[in-house]
Amino acid sequence: MVKDIIKAIVKYPIAVVNYAILWNYYRWSERNNNSIENMQEGKRERVLVIAPHVDDETIGLGGTLLKHVEDNSSIHCVYITDGSGSNTELPKEEITKARQQEAKKIQELIGINELYFMNEVDGSIQPSESLQKRIYSIVDKVKPDVIYTPFLIDAHSDHVETTVNIIKVLKQWNPSFDNIYMYEINCPIIPKLVNVAMVLDEKTFNRKIKLLDVFKTQESMEFDGFISLNRRKGLLVKGKAAAVEVFVKVNLQQIEEIYEILKLEGFSYHQFRQLSNRYNLLLGFIQGYGKKALYTNKIQAVLNRSHSSR
């Protein structure tokens, strides 16, 4: 009881401090040396989203998907896990069913053409030939122009290993594929790696916020932290932005090289902390920041080398 009272007293001052620090972080942070490109709009494309869990697609790129629909793009979303690890009192079978219903509601609200549920056990994703074969069949069916997959530096093993599986699939499907956008979920990307951004106006961003209300199974999460980050990232781009979603665009060769560098440097998702709400934002930034800065510099060298060779 005393602990709850203390938390209630200090949480709002903590939130204010977090906001102030994040404003300064994004306002004065080093940008990508090659500048941040605005996501191309007005182009009809076949879009494939790889989401480890139901809600990752909305946290990372909900606004971007709304924009794709406006451009009459076809969107296909692959959910890798069954979502049974959600922090709720429901039995696992009911959690899985509930999360799939949430995905179908998101499909309706965004306008996603097709959903695919891989139903791997939540929290257990590893490189798997069986999973890769199933994903390959979807990729070959959709024949995407654009693929969205989680950023390789993340605080959740499922997020990281999802992208590792995608790398292996693409090596078989199309070794020259060059339209991969790694998106941020719950481990902020250091701004100097961001090379593409989707600028959201107030109307689109408010639609994204309403999408986040769909995820009732996520009892332990307050999505206001992600909302705050989207707002603060508006400081990374030129001109006025209600909010911004950020990406690291790579080709297959680059993402393979980045993965090998992270393995060589001893990367582990345990080195970082997941963030979810406005009260733990700062902790999510601080934990493992030195390691993240090291990895970022290595990755930036890969991106810069490719940019200079164009």
N, C-alpha and C positions, 0 to 999 in steps of 0.2 A: 504493500500500500504506500509506504513512504517513498519507495523507489518510483512508483507510478506518479506520485505527486511531483517529485523532483524532475522527472522527465517532462511532465506537462508544463512546468515552470520554465525550463531551459530550452525546450525544443524550438520555440519561435525566435528567441535571440540567436540560436544556432543557425536557423534558416536564413535570417537576415545577414549574418556574417558570411554564410556560404554564397548567397547571391552577390554580395559585394566583391568577394574574392574572385568568383567566377567571371563577373563583369570585367574586372581588371585582367584576368587571365586571357580571355578571348579578345579583349580590346588591344592588348599589347603583345600578344603572343606572336612568335615568329611564324610568318606565313610560308606557304610553299614557294620556293624560289622561282618556279615556272608559272606562278599565278594559279588561282583557282578558277576553273572553267565552270560556267553555269550549265547545268544539265540541258541538253538540247531538247527543245519542245517542238511540237507541231509535226513530229515524225511518227508515222504508224509503224509499230514494231511488234514482233513476237517476244514477249517478256516471260522469263522463267525466274521465279523466286524460290530460293532454297531456304527454308526456315526450320531451324532445329525444333522449335516449339511453337504452338499456337500462341500468338501475340508478338513474336519476334518480328514478323513481317510488318506489323503496325508500328511498333516501337522504332524500328530502324528506318522504314521507308513508307509509312502509311500515306504521307502527303505526296510522295513521288508516285505511288501507285494511282492515287486519285488523278494526278496529272496525266499519267499514261492513258487512263480511261478517257479523259477529255480528248486525247489525240487518237481515239479509236484503236488503240493497241489491244492486242489479245494478251491476257495475263493468265499464267498458269502457276500455281503455288504448290510446292512439295513440302509437306510437313514430315520431318524425319522421326521424331519421337511420339510416343503415345500420350505424353503429358501427365503421366501417372505420378510424377514426383511433386506435383503441386502441393503447397502447404494448406491442406484443407482436411476436414474430418471425414469427407466422403470416402467410401471404399474405392479402391483403384479402378475397378471396372466402371463405376459411376463417374469418376473423374475423367477418364478417357472419353466416355460418351459425352459428358458435359463440354469438354474442351473441343470436341469435334463439332458440337452444336454451335459453339462460339465461333469456330472457323467458318461455318456455313453462314452465320449471321454477318461476319466480316465480308465474306464473298458477296453477299447480297448488297451490303452497304457500299462497298467499293466498286463492284462490278467485275469481279474476278471470273474468268471463264470456266476454269476447272481447278479442282483441288485433288491432291493425291496424298493419301495417308500411308506412310511407311510403317508406322506402329512399332518402331524399335523401342525398347524399354528406356524410359526417361532416365538420364544420368549414366547410360552405359555405352554411348557411341564410341566406336573404335573403327579403324580401317577394316572394312568387311567386303569381301568379294561378292557375297550374296546381296548386300545392300547396294553395292556399286552396280550390279547387273540390273537391279530394279530401277535405279535412277537412270542408268544408261537407256533403258527402254523408253523412259519418259522423255529424256533429252532427244532421243532419235525421233520420237513421235512429234514433239513440239517444234523441233529445229529452231531453237531460239536465236534471235538477233542479239539479245541482251540477257545476261545472267547476273542475278544478285545473290551474293552469298556472304556469310558473316566474315568480319575482319579476323585475321589470324591471331592477333593479340587480343585475348579476351580472358575473362575471369571464370568462364564456365566451360568445362571440358566438352560438352555437347556442341557448343558453338564452334570451337576450334576443330574438332574432329569431323564435323559436318563439312567444313571447307576442305579438309584433307581428303575426304572421300570424293568431293566434287573434282578436285585436281586430278585424281586417278581416273575418274570417268571421262573427263575432257581429253586426257592424254590418248584415250582409245577412240573417242568420238571425233575429235577435230583438233589435232595438235597445234594448229595455227589460229585457234580461236582467240580473239583479241578484244572482246567486249565484256570483261568481267568487272563488276562493281562490288567491292567489298564494303559492307555497311556496318555501322556501329550499333551495338545493342546495349550492353551494360558496362562497358569498359571504354571510356572516352579515347578517341584517336587524337594523338598530339597534332595540333593544327598544321604543322609544316608538312605532314604527309598527305593532307587532304588536297586532292587535285580536281575534284568535281563536287559541285554543290547544287542541290535543288532549292531554289528560293521559293518560299511559300508566302502567299498573301494572307491576310487575316482570315478571309472566308475559308480558304483551303485548310489553314491551320486549325481553325475552329472545328472543321469537319474531322480532322485527325483526332482532336481531343475527344470528340464524341465517340469515335471508334474505340478509344481506349476504355470507355465506360462499359463496353461489351464484356470485358473479361472479369466476370464475377467470381470465377474459380480462383483467381489470384488474390486470396484474402490477405496475404502477408505483404503485398506490394501496393505502394501508392505511386501511381504513374506520374505524379507531379514533378518528380526529379527529372524524368525524360522531357517533360514539357518545358521545364526551366532550361535544360541544356539546349533544346531546339531554339528557344528564344535567344539565349546568349550567343549562339553560333551565328546569329544574324550579323554580329560584329565582324565576322570573317570576310564578308563580301562587300563589294562596293554598292552604294545606293541603299535604298530603304528595303528592309526585309522584316516581315512579321516574325518569321522563323526560318531556319535552314536545316536541311538534312544533308549530311556529309558522306562522301565516299572516297575510297582509294581505287581508282580505275587502273587495271593492269591487264596484260595479256597472259596467256598460259605460261609462257617462258618466264615471265617476271614472277608470277605467283609461285611457281616451282622453286625459283631461286630464293625467294623470300622464305619459303617453308624450310629449305635446307639451311639457310642462315640461322633461323630461329632454333632449329635442332642443334646446330653446332654451338650456339651460344648458351644452350641449356635452358631454353624457354620452358616454363611450366605455367599453366593457368592458376596454380596455387599461389603464384607470386603477386596476384592482384586481388582486389576486392570488388565484388559486384555492387553496383549502386542501383537504387530503385526509387528513393524518395528524396525530397529536398533536405532532409535532416542528415543524411549520410553522404551527401554529394562530395563534400571535402575529403572525407575518409576514402571515398572511392578514387579520388584523384591522387591522394598522397601515397597510399599503400603501393609499393612497387614502382614508384615513379622513376627512380634511378635506373632500374632495369628497363622500364619502358622507354626511357630516353635513349639508352644504349641501343636497344633493338630498333628504335625509330631512326637513329643515325645510319645504321646498317641498311635499313630498308630504303631510306632516302637516297643512298648511294646507288641502289639498283634503279630506282625511278629516274634519277638524274642522268645516269649513264644511258638509259634508253632514250630519254628526251633529247640529249645532245647528239645522238646518233641518227636522228630523223633527218 
